[in-house]
Amino acid sequence: MRSCKTLRTATLTAFLIAVPFAGAYAAGHHKGALDEATPTVFSGPRVTGLIDQVQGVDKGIADARQENTITPAEAQRLHMRAAHISQAAERVATTDHGRIPGAQYRQLLRRLDNVDQALLFDTGNAFNIGDYTDGGNPNG
């Protein structure tokens, strides 16, 4: 059951990654009357920007896993968190004519940044903010 869900999530993520490229390819070619009457499911700079960000985080996770700086379980957990963000973006874009409103876009980016920060922390590449003057909390 779990592998089926993982496969479905991986398929959905691959779909979300491929859609902007297919749209960009189609935009450079002649459109017929049928093409213009059919709305694009995902459009707009926020959708493509978010998908680009998810791709970057996923690549970072894959690179960290390949370099053995995170465990397979941690890589799986981080990939799943990124996939959930992609799914949320897809739901919003589907219900809002292929676009993501600004407030939801910023929320999704914050969630994705949290995944990226977790990856940096897990790989030991996070940096501390502060000087430990608050009793030992490096980020306080």
N, C-alpha and C positions, 0 to 999 in steps of 0.2 A: 504494500500500500504506500509506504513512504517513498520507494523508488519511483512509483508512478507519479506521485506529487512532485518529486524532484525533476522528473523528466518533463512534466507539464510546465513547471516553472522555467526550466532551461529553454524549452521550446518558446514560451511566451517572451522570455528575455531576448532570444535570438530574433524573434519576429519584431520586437520593438526596436532592436538595433538595425534590422534590415529595412524597415519601412522608410526612413528618411533618405536612404541611398536610392531606393527604388523611385521615390518621389522626385529626387533631384535628377535622376536619369530621365524620367518621363517629362520633366519640365523643359528639358532641352530639345525635345522633339515636337513635331507638329501634333496638335490636338484636334481630334474630330469632334463633331457635335455631341456624340455620346459621352466622350471624356469630360466635356465641360458641364454636362448635366449631372454627372456622378460626382458627389462631393468627396473630397479627400478626407479620410478618417483622421489623420494626424497632420496638422500643418502649423505653421507659425514658429517664430524663433524660440519661444519658450519650450515647446515640445522638443524641437531638435537640440536645443541647448541642454535640456535635462537628459536626453538620451546620450548625448556626447559625454556628459558628466558621469553617467552611470557606466558607460563604456570605459572611461578612464579609471574609475574605482575598481571595476571588475578586472581590468588589466593589472592594476596594482596588486590586487588580491592574488591573481594567477602568478605574477612575478614573485611575490613573497612566498607563495607555496613552492614554486620551482626552486627558489633559493633556500628552502627549508627554514625560513625565519618564522613561519607560523605552521601550526599542525594542520593536517587535513580537516579535522573537526572544526577548527577555527576558520579555515578558509570556507568550509561549507556554511557555517553560521553567517559569515560576512556576505557571502554570495546570496544567501537567502534574504538577508536584510535589504540588500540592493535590489533583489528581484521584487520584494514587496513594494518598494518605492516605485519601481517601474510599473507594477500592476496598478498602484494607486494613480499614477500619472495617466495610464491608459483609461482607467475608469473616468477620471475627470475630463480628459480630452474627448472621450466618447459621448459624455453627457453634455458637453459644452461646445458642440460643433467643431471638434477637432482642435480646440485650443485650451490652454490652461490659464485661468485668471491669475493676476499678479499675486494675491495673497496666498493662494494655494501653491503657486510656483515657488514662492519664497519658503513656504513650509516644507515642501518636498526637497528643496535644496538644503535646508537646515538638517533634515533627516539624513540626506546623503552625506553631508559634511560630517555628521556624527559617525557614520559608517567609516568614512575616510580617516577620521581622528582615531577611531578604535583600531583601524589597521596600522596607523602610525605608532600608536601606543604598543600594540601587540608585537610589532617588529622592532621596537626599541628606537624608532626614529622620531618620536614625539619630542617636542622641546618644552622645557619648563618656562613658565612665566612667573616672575617674582624672584625674591632674594632670600626666602626662608625666614624673613623677619616676623612672620605671623605664627611662629611656633613650630615650623617644620613643614608646612604645606607649600610645596614648590609652585603651585598655581593659585595661591591665595593672596 
